[in-house]
């Protein structure tokens, strides 16, 4: 399929991807994780798959439900940076925009997930967050060559039909064109990595299934190398993501099937005490 | 807990003043096609490195990673680089000097984004906890008064008044990926100012505790190379900031970049050879102080204090 496929072709692509995801999850989950009611507010009985989860290095850790998300400069910098870029005035330095929105977060984004945490920090803690957000924002702008984009501050989600499974996207910005391409700004991962391709397919999936139409391209960006790489949305790209989602789902359905892959991530793993491989690694001095 | 008074640079000249002055009339930095020979040299080294590893048991070493610290270790002593890659030295925690360096980075960050540090240890811990680095927080708290933070916090006041129009950012990532991403050279710059999107010259500043050392020069020229390849234009100015002193600075020329590229190309190939099983050479030096193999390396020598040595006599 060409990068500039017709609307009809992109609708068909989204429809086929949704069907293939359903089939893949049927195989992976069997009769587990059937959606029998509306998703509860706390997500009990469901599991989520985020773009971050796709690169989960240890299946055993992923297989056990648990929320190990921690608020920190690392996890908040992107969110505050995107907010600043969304609200930035023409020619305003990104750091000044960060300071401005952080100075009155309630006015800028009252339902930001980090607002209570941020407001609870003292002056120095907030300085650390603003510094990280500024670095993120400048890096993101450099990656896209300063192009004007619609920076996204809310994350897209997509519940999989008939399954107690939610996909959580991480699209950072949309292009300002009639048929937007999804743009994801990432840091720290080389754009040649296969994981980046899978992530691109995943973002296309999460964006395309609810709209019943895929975007033309997903553009992945690296702040560290100030480049982007465009991935035309094709069956193959979507299948790479569907395959990974199904693989993760199978681990969650049958945790005993999930192998342990010890590594530097063992240090903060909630399963460490019951994981022989991780314990052995840590006893040997870590990764 | 100490409070910092309004200490300032002895000469009353801020870092911002110095940068404004130094960048007022700089020659255009190397850019675009100027950089092609440098790119070619690194690309060739990366291809050689991958060829050494590809298809053998050493393939697990791919992608070959050369963060700045590894490049500097390799320059110092190959055995040090291999040992540090394998794991940290026994007995673990960071030295007081290293912790002071971490503190100074954050005080500069605080000055740039919030203004003066009021309570050095308290503010430092608040920043580290916001970063979620509880282990570092524990080490800093345990070191306590040994860190002598007040002078560092006072020195960071030199960064007051930096114009936001410079787009100052701290700990910014820079990476150059070669051989289709199979060789990765990466670093994190203490302070970056200006650059292609800002309409101002690009300035790279390394923040350093203590006195100048030859290895610091290697660090900043390495960063100049990475920034040049990232941005397609070299930084106009490279600087090192030591508390209480004027900026140590240099203009970036093609020779600067070429020299850094030759060095990095050698390190890429050396690291690949080491991963493929070549025995590491040993060279005693300052790195012995933090080498994990110090207790079993036949070349170990008690590290000399680089600041105590008399200047070498220059032959007539």
Contacts between the chains, C-beta under 8 A, distances in Angstrom:
chain1	res1	chain2	res2	distance
A	70	B	132	5.6
A	71	B	132	7.8
A	72	B	130	6.6
A	72	B	131	5.8
A	72	B	132	3.1
A	73	B	130	5.4
A	73	B	131	4.8
A	73	B	132	7.1
A	74	B	131	6.9
A	74	B	132	6.2
A	75	B	132	7.8
A	93	B	164	4.4
A	93	B	165	5.9
A	93	B	166	7.9
A	93	B	167	5.1
A	93	B	198	7.8
A	94	B	167	6.2
A	95	B	113	7.3
A	95	B	164	5.4
A	95	B	167	6.3
A	95	B	168	6.4
A	95	B	169	7.1
A	96	B	164	4.7
A	99	B	113	7.4
A	121	B	126	7.1
A	121	B	130	5.8
A	122	B	123	8.0
A	122	B	126	5.2
A	123	B	114	6.0
A	123	B	118	7.7
A	123	B	123	7.5
A	123	B	126	7.8
A	124	B	110	6.1
A	124	B	114	7.1
A	124	B	117	7.4
A	124	B	122	7.5
A	124	B	123	3.7
A	124	B	124	7.4
A	124	B	126	3.9
A	124	B	127	5.1
A	124	B	130	7.8
A	125	B	126	4.4
A	125	B	127	6.3
A	125	B	129	6.8
A	125	B	130	3.9
A	126	B	114	7.3
A	126	B	130	7.7
A	127	B	109	6.7
A	127	B	110	4.9
A	127	B	113	4.6
A	127	B	114	3.6
A	127	B	127	6.7
A	128	B	106	7.2
A	128	B	109	6.9
A	128	B	110	7.9
A	128	B	126	7.5
A	128	B	127	4.0
A	128	B	128	7.9
A	128	B	130	4.3
A	128	B	131	6.0
A	129	B	130	5.8
A	130	B	113	4.9
A	130	B	114	7.4
A	131	B	109	4.6
A	131	B	112	7.1
A	131	B	113	4.8
A	131	B	169	7.7
A	131	B	170	5.3
A	131	B	171	7.6
A	132	B	131	7.8
A	132	B	171	7.7
A	134	B	113	7.1
A	134	B	168	7.8
A	134	B	169	5.3
A	134	B	170	7.9
A	135	B	169	4.4
A	135	B	170	6.2
A	135	B	171	6.1
A	135	B	172	5.1
A	138	B	167	5.7
A	138	B	169	4.9
A	138	B	172	7.0
A	138	B	192	8.0
A	138	B	197	7.7
A	139	B	169	7.8
A	139	B	172	6.3
A	139	B	173	6.7
A	141	B	197	5.9
A	142	B	195	7.3
A	142	B	196	7.3
A	142	B	197	6.3
A	142	B	231	7.6
A	146	B	196	8.0
A	146	B	197	4.7
A	187	B	173	6.1
A	188	B	173	6.9
A	190	B	63	7.0
A	190	B	175	7.4
A	190	B	177	4.9
A	190	B	181	4.1
A	190	B	184	6.0
A	191	B	177	7.4
A	191	B	181	7.0
A	192	B	177	6.6
A	192	B	180	5.2
A	192	B	181	3.0
A	192	B	182	7.8
A	193	B	181	6.5
A	222	B	175	7.0
A	223	B	172	7.9
A	223	B	173	6.1
A	224	B	173	3.8
A	224	B	174	5.8
A	224	B	175	3.7
A	224	B	186	6.7
A	224	B	230	7.4
A	225	B	174	7.7
A	225	B	175	4.7
A	225	B	176	6.6
A	225	B	177	6.1
A	225	B	230	5.7
A	226	B	230	4.9
A	226	B	231	6.2
A	285	B	87	5.2
A	285	B	88	7.7
A	286	B	87	6.9
A	286	B	88	8.0
